Amino acid sequence: MTFVSLEQSGFGQPNKVSQSITVKQDADYDVRVLRQPQSGKFNWLSFQLFVRFSDIALVLLGACLASLIRFDTLAISDPHIALVMIAVMALLLSSEVLKLYGERQIVSSFRSSMKWIAAWSIAMTVVLGFLFFTKSGAEYSRLWVFYWFVGALILVVPARVAFARWCRRLVVDGSMGEYIALVGTPENVWIARRALDDKVQLGMVIMDKRHHPGTIEAEMELALADVDRVILAVDHCDDARVRTWLDLCRRRCLHLVLAPSLTPELLDYEPHQIGGLPVWRLSTKPLSDSALLIKRVEDLVLGSLLTLAVAPLLLLIALAIKVESRGPVLFRQMRHGFNNSTFTVYKFRSMEHAEETSGNVVQASRADPRVTRVGWFLRRSSLDELPQLFNVLKGEMSLVGPRPHAVPHNHLYGKQIEDYFRRHRLKPGITGWAQVNALRGETRSIDKMRARVEHDLYYIDNWSLALDLRILLRTVTVMVHPTAY
């Protein structure tokens, strides 16, 4: 059996030309070299130490430059040396807490910079706390401390970005990091390769095609001579294959990790641990508890302000409705809300008053004869939705979220559109992502409703406070819309 090139294996473009080495003649293994091992590789621990010392050196340089600006000398005065020592010790401790020198932090320009800024801010907070509690602020120059804080940021953050780029280049070139082999049955190898992050630079792939796994021959051990870590992708019940590779890795003092068998569908879900037991999250709440709290505070604060701001307008609209036609000012209808629970939604009545026939809700259409003159204006300007601010304050709705549909419509479309009821994983909203993207009004086709659902699910999966504020601002520009009738 020979090594094959990447063009033949389908694993991407090779970094080096693959070599052909006979491993086994009976085709029990298919060994594919993705990149050649590098000699004289950078040691990861040495790189981490280099970054640590660089950070400290640049912080000290910042202190010297602050002295030059403040006192016209590069030398740090004796009183300020104590502050430098306190800050450096606090920086080292906060760096450990924030895992500032972990692999994921160092290779990411953004994460590395943000975490360092956080660690440096903590260190300076400790310095300021020392000055406050010792009542020694008069002995030190606060302007010097400010220059030092800003100067260190200016020096270290660009250096961190440069280190991250350099580190990524070394990893891609194979000059730093582990030389990893992915081993397993052909099907499991392909699935595991798809699941691996792009940052993982595999060195080789070994497809173990043995029908009756036994002892691994010495020739295969030679193929692993330069490997630092083995990822074993096999079925969880394939004990014999696991045992043979475990014995080999123990003999060669190799790191061995087991990637349990996965179906391609499971790759779209997040691995997790419960009490040390590896599991996969197949379904979860769309927002964390803290995110739900933020969204509720947003609804209460902005909802209260909006209600107070439009209170005079609410009274004028109520009076106009009462003068034009008989019937209640508010229209009430049962809608599905969070977790498919039902609630009563409030709207200004825009049609002639009539008892709703159970199970037969007709959507409003263009030139609908049931719409009153005041109602036409309210619908056209979307002002008929304003009473839903009270639903928001009651906690039944949110300012932003999937629009609540009538209960019969939910039953109808829930049978025709996959994941339709996932819309109800968040509270319904007065406005939403679908509404500001021209997906409002009557849905005459199943395709239009499907597009609305897709936008609702996008909002649920990508929620953020910034997205909510963006939707609220865009809502102002689309309140008057041709499809609002």
DRENKOL-908182 format. One line per 2 residues: for each residue x, z, y of C-alpha. Coordinates in nm, 2 decimals, decimal comma. Layout:
BEGIN
X Z Y  ...
# end
This chain:
BEGIN
0,00 0,00 0,00  0,14 -0,09 0,34
0,08 0,02 0,70  -0,14 -0,22 0,89
-0,14 -0,29 1,27  -0,41 -0,18 1,51
-0,55 -0,53 1,56  -0,64 -0,52 1,19
-0,76 -0,17 1,18  -0,99 -0,18 1,48
-0,87 0,14 1,63  -0,76 -0,01 1,96
-0,43 -0,15 2,10  -0,11 -0,01 1,97
0,15 0,16 2,18  0,43 0,04 1,95
0,45 -0,23 1,69  0,35 -0,07 1,35
0,61 -0,06 1,08  0,54 -0,15 0,71
0,63 0,12 0,47  0,52 0,11 0,10
0,33 0,43 0,03  0,14 0,37 -0,29
0,08 0,06 -0,50  -0,26 0,14 -0,65
-0,43 0,15 -0,31  -0,53 0,51 -0,32
-0,44 0,54 0,05  -0,48 0,32 0,35
-0,22 0,44 0,61  -0,25 0,30 0,96
0,00 0,38 1,24  -0,15 0,39 1,58
0,17 0,48 1,77  0,52 0,56 1,67
0,65 0,92 1,70  0,88 0,97 2,00
1,22 1,12 1,98  1,32 1,37 2,24
0,97 1,46 2,33  0,88 1,70 2,61
0,80 2,05 2,49  0,45 2,15 2,61
0,56 2,51 2,67  0,85 2,40 2,88
0,62 2,18 3,08  0,39 2,48 3,14
0,68 2,69 3,25  0,80 2,42 3,48
0,45 2,40 3,65  0,45 2,78 3,68
0,79 2,80 3,85  0,70 2,51 4,07
0,38 2,69 4,19  0,58 3,00 4,28
0,85 2,81 4,44  0,61 2,62 4,66
0,43 2,94 4,75  0,76 3,09 4,86
0,84 2,77 5,05  0,50 2,80 5,23
0,59 3,16 5,33  0,92 3,03 5,48
0,75 2,75 5,67  0,49 3,00 5,80
0,79 3,22 5,93  0,94 2,91 6,09
0,62 2,83 6,27  0,54 3,18 6,37
0,89 3,34 6,43  1,12 3,03 6,46
1,32 3,12 6,15  1,30 3,03 5,78
1,39 3,39 5,68  1,10 3,61 5,58
1,10 3,94 5,76  1,13 4,26 5,55
0,77 4,38 5,61  0,63 4,04 5,50
0,84 4,03 5,18  0,62 4,31 5,05
0,31 4,09 5,11  0,48 3,80 4,93
0,55 4,01 4,63  0,19 4,14 4,62
0,05 3,79 4,66  0,28 3,64 4,38
0,18 3,92 4,14  -0,19 3,87 4,22
-0,15 3,49 4,18  0,01 3,53 3,84
-0,27 3,77 3,72  -0,55 3,56 3,85
-0,39 3,25 3,70  -0,40 3,40 3,36
-0,77 3,51 3,40  -0,86 3,16 3,52
-0,65 3,00 3,25  -0,48 2,80 3,52
-0,20 2,68 3,29  -0,40 2,57 2,99
-0,38 2,21 2,87  -0,72 2,11 3,00
-0,65 2,25 3,34  -0,30 2,09 3,38
-0,40 1,74 3,28  -0,71 1,73 3,51
-0,62 1,67 3,88  -0,96 1,80 4,00
-0,98 2,10 3,77  -0,62 2,19 3,82
-0,65 2,18 4,20  -0,98 2,37 4,22
-0,87 2,65 3,98  -0,54 2,69 4,18
-0,73 2,71 4,51  -0,95 2,98 4,35
-0,65 3,17 4,22  -0,47 3,15 4,55
-0,78 3,27 4,74  -0,80 3,57 4,51
-0,43 3,65 4,57  -0,48 3,63 4,95
-0,79 3,85 4,92  -0,58 4,11 4,75
-0,33 4,09 5,03  -0,60 4,13 5,29
-0,74 4,42 5,09  -0,40 4,59 5,09
-0,37 4,55 5,47  -0,72 4,70 5,52
-0,70 4,99 5,28  -0,35 5,09 5,39
-0,44 5,05 5,76  -0,12 4,87 5,81
-0,25 4,55 5,97  -0,07 4,62 6,29
0,27 4,60 6,12  0,21 4,24 6,00
0,13 3,91 6,17  -0,22 3,80 6,07
-0,13 3,46 6,21  0,16 3,44 5,97
-0,07 3,52 5,68  -0,30 3,24 5,79
-0,02 2,99 5,82  0,11 3,09 5,48
-0,23 3,05 5,31  -0,29 2,71 5,46
0,07 2,60 5,41  0,07 2,69 5,04
-0,25 2,49 4,99  -0,10 2,19 5,16
0,21 2,21 4,94  0,07 2,30 4,60
-0,25 2,10 4,57  -0,08 1,76 4,60
0,19 1,88 4,36  -0,08 1,98 4,11
-0,23 1,63 4,14  0,11 1,48 4,08
0,18 1,71 3,78  -0,16 1,62 3,62
-0,09 1,24 3,65  0,26 1,29 3,52
0,13 1,50 3,23  -0,13 1,24 3,14
0,13 0,96 3,14  0,35 1,16 2,91
0,07 1,23 2,67  -0,04 0,87 2,66
0,32 0,75 2,61  0,35 1,00 2,32
0,64 1,17 2,51  0,45 1,50 2,51
0,20 1,67 2,29  0,14 1,67 1,92
0,17 1,38 1,68  -0,16 1,40 1,51
-0,28 1,24 1,18  -0,65 1,19 1,10
-0,70 1,21 0,73  -1,01 1,18 0,52
-1,25 0,95 0,33  -1,30 0,61 0,50
-1,65 0,68 0,62  -1,57 1,03 0,75
-1,26 0,90 0,93  -1,45 0,64 1,12
-1,71 0,89 1,23  -1,45 1,15 1,33
-1,25 0,89 1,53  -1,56 0,81 1,73
-1,62 1,18 1,80  -1,26 1,25 1,92
-1,21 1,27 2,29  -1,01 0,98 2,45
-0,75 1,24 2,56  -0,66 1,29 2,19
-0,38 1,05 2,11  -0,38 1,00 1,74
-0,05 0,90 1,58  -0,18 0,77 1,25
-0,49 0,75 1,03  -0,48 0,80 0,66
-0,79 0,70 0,46  -0,79 0,89 0,13
-0,97 0,66 -0,12  -0,89 0,85 -0,43
-1,19 0,89 -0,67  -1,04 1,19 -0,85
-0,83 1,38 -0,60  -0,53 1,55 -0,76
-0,18 1,63 -0,65  -0,06 1,43 -0,35
0,26 1,24 -0,44  0,59 1,29 -0,26
0,57 0,94 -0,10  0,27 1,05 0,10
0,46 1,36 0,22  0,72 1,12 0,37
0,46 0,95 0,57  0,38 1,28 0,74
0,74 1,36 0,82  0,68 1,34 1,20
0,33 1,48 1,21  0,26 1,80 1,39
-0,11 1,85 1,31  -0,35 1,71 1,05
-0,73 1,67 1,12  -0,90 1,66 0,78
-1,24 1,48 0,79  -1,41 1,52 0,45
-1,75 1,62 0,30  -1,79 1,99 0,30
-1,85 1,99 -0,08  -1,53 1,79 -0,15
-1,33 2,10 -0,25  -1,07 1,92 -0,46
-0,97 1,69 -0,17  -0,95 1,98 0,07
-0,74 2,18 -0,17  -0,48 1,90 -0,22
-0,43 1,84 0,15  -0,42 2,21 0,22
-0,14 2,25 -0,04  0,05 1,97 0,12
0,02 2,10 0,47  0,12 2,45 0,37
0,43 2,31 0,20  0,53 2,12 0,51
0,42 2,40 0,75  0,18 2,16 0,93
-0,12 2,27 1,13  -0,44 2,17 0,94
-0,79 2,17 1,09  -1,11 2,08 0,91
-1,36 1,85 1,07  -1,68 1,90 0,87
-1,88 1,59 0,76  -2,10 1,45 1,03
-2,36 1,19 1,06  -2,33 0,94 1,35
-2,65 1,09 1,50  -2,50 1,44 1,52
-2,21 1,31 1,74  -2,45 1,30 2,04
-2,50 1,68 2,02  -2,29 1,97 2,13
-2,10 2,18 1,87  -2,14 2,55 1,91
-2,08 2,88 1,74  -2,31 3,16 1,66
-2,14 3,47 1,54  -1,84 3,26 1,42
-2,07 3,02 1,23  -2,02 2,65 1,34
-2,35 2,49 1,44  -2,47 2,20 1,64
-2,72 2,23 1,93  -2,99 1,98 1,84
-3,23 2,11 2,11  -3,20 2,36 2,40
-3,34 2,45 2,73  -3,27 2,19 2,99
-3,15 2,45 3,24  -2,96 2,77 3,20
-3,12 3,10 3,32  -2,90 3,09 3,63
-3,01 2,74 3,71  -3,37 2,83 3,67
-3,32 3,12 3,90  -3,17 2,90 4,16
-3,45 2,65 4,13  -3,71 2,92 4,17
-3,54 3,06 4,48  -3,53 2,71 4,62
-3,91 2,68 4,56  -3,99 3,01 4,71
-3,77 2,97 5,02  -3,85 2,60 5,10
-4,21 2,63 4,98  -4,28 2,92 5,21
-4,12 2,75 5,51  -4,31 2,42 5,44
-4,64 2,61 5,40  -4,60 2,78 5,73
-4,49 2,46 5,90  -4,79 2,25 5,78
-5,05 2,53 5,81  -5,21 2,38 6,12
-5,22 2,04 5,96  -5,39 2,19 5,65
-5,67 2,33 5,87  -5,72 2,00 6,05
-5,74 1,80 5,72  -5,98 2,05 5,57
-6,20 2,02 5,88  -6,20 1,64 5,86
-6,29 1,64 5,49  -6,58 1,88 5,55
-6,72 1,68 5,85  -6,71 1,34 5,66
-6,87 1,42 5,33  -7,04 1,69 5,13
-6,85 1,88 4,87  -6,55 2,12 4,84
-6,24 2,06 5,05  -6,01 2,10 4,75
-6,01 1,90 4,43  -5,92 2,10 4,12
-5,81 1,95 3,79  -5,65 2,08 3,48
-5,30 1,95 3,42  -5,02 2,01 3,18
-4,73 2,21 3,31  -4,42 2,38 3,18
-4,40 2,39 2,80  -4,74 2,20 2,77
-4,93 2,49 2,92  -5,23 2,40 3,13
-5,29 2,50 3,49  -5,52 2,41 3,78
-5,37 2,17 4,03  -5,49 2,17 4,39
-5,53 1,85 4,60  -5,73 1,77 4,91
-6,05 1,60 4,79  -6,02 1,23 4,88
-6,32 1,09 4,69  -6,69 1,14 4,69
-6,77 1,46 4,51  -6,88 1,41 4,15
-6,86 1,62 3,84  -6,57 1,52 3,62
-6,67 1,39 3,28  -6,48 1,58 3,01
-6,21 1,37 2,85  -6,27 1,07 3,07
-6,04 1,07 3,37  -6,01 0,74 3,55
-5,70 0,68 3,76  -5,75 0,58 4,12
-5,70 0,21 4,19  -5,66 -0,01 4,49
-5,99 -0,05 4,68  -6,14 0,22 4,47
-6,51 0,27 4,60  -6,50 0,64 4,53
-6,23 0,70 4,80  -6,36 0,82 5,14
-6,22 0,70 5,47  -6,04 1,03 5,53
-5,93 1,02 5,16  -5,79 0,67 5,21
-5,56 0,80 5,49  -5,47 1,11 5,29
-5,37 0,91 4,98  -5,19 0,65 5,18
-4,98 0,91 5,35  -4,96 1,14 5,04
-5,10 1,43 5,25  -5,36 1,49 4,98
-5,08 1,66 4,78  -5,00 1,93 5,03
-5,22 2,20 4,87  -4,99 2,19 4,58
-4,76 2,40 4,79  -4,98 2,69 4,68
-4,92 2,59 4,31  -4,55 2,61 4,39
-4,57 2,96 4,54  -4,78 3,07 4,24
-4,50 2,95 4,01  -4,71 2,69 3,84
-4,52 2,40 3,99  -4,19 2,32 4,16
-4,12 2,13 4,48  -3,93 1,87 4,27
-4,00 1,78 3,91  -4,20 1,54 3,69
-4,54 1,47 3,83  -4,82 1,64 3,63
-5,06 1,40 3,47  -5,42 1,47 3,37
-5,46 1,62 3,03  -5,63 1,32 2,87
-5,36 1,09 3,00  -5,10 1,31 2,84
-5,27 1,29 2,50  -5,30 0,91 2,54
-4,94 0,84 2,64  -4,79 1,11 2,42
-4,89 0,90 2,12  -4,74 0,58 2,26
-4,42 0,69 2,43  -4,14 0,86 2,24
-4,02 1,18 2,40  -4,31 1,17 2,65
-4,37 1,55 2,62  -4,01 1,62 2,70
-4,13 1,58 3,06  -4,29 1,93 3,02
-3,95 2,10 2,97  -3,95 2,18 3,34
-4,22 2,27 3,58  -4,40 1,97 3,73
-4,33 1,89 4,09  -4,50 1,77 4,40
-4,24 1,49 4,42  -3,99 1,37 4,17
-3,71 1,12 4,08  -3,97 0,87 3,96
-4,17 0,89 4,28  -3,88 0,82 4,51
-3,79 0,52 4,29  -4,11 0,33 4,35
-4,28 0,46 4,03  -4,59 0,62 4,17
-4,95 0,54 4,19  -5,16 0,37 3,91
-4,99 0,29 3,59  -5,16 -0,03 3,47
-4,92 -0,10 3,18  -4,74 0,11 2,92
-4,41 -0,03 3,04  -4,46 0,12 3,39
-4,54 0,46 3,24  -4,24 0,43 3,01
-4,02 0,37 3,31  -4,17 0,67 3,49
-4,10 0,89 3,18  -3,74 0,76 3,17
-3,68 0,86 3,53  -3,84 1,20 3,47
-3,61 1,26 3,17  -3,31 1,15 3,37
-3,40 1,41 3,63  -3,43 1,68 3,37
-3,10 1,60 3,20  -2,91 1,57 3,53
-3,07 1,85 3,75  -2,88 2,00 4,03
-2,96 2,16 4,36  -2,80 1,87 4,54
-3,03 1,62 4,35  -3,34 1,83 4,44
-3,24 1,82 4,81  -3,17 1,44 4,79
-3,52 1,38 4,64  -3,69 1,59 4,90
-3,52 1,40 5,18  -3,60 1,06 5,02
-3,96 1,18 4,98  -4,01 1,19 5,36
-3,92 0,82 5,37  -4,16 0,71 5,10
-4,46 0,93 5,18  -4,64 0,61 5,31
-4,61 0,36 5,03  -4,81 0,06 4,92
-4,87 0,21 4,57  -5,01 0,53 4,71
-5,39 0,48 4,69
# end
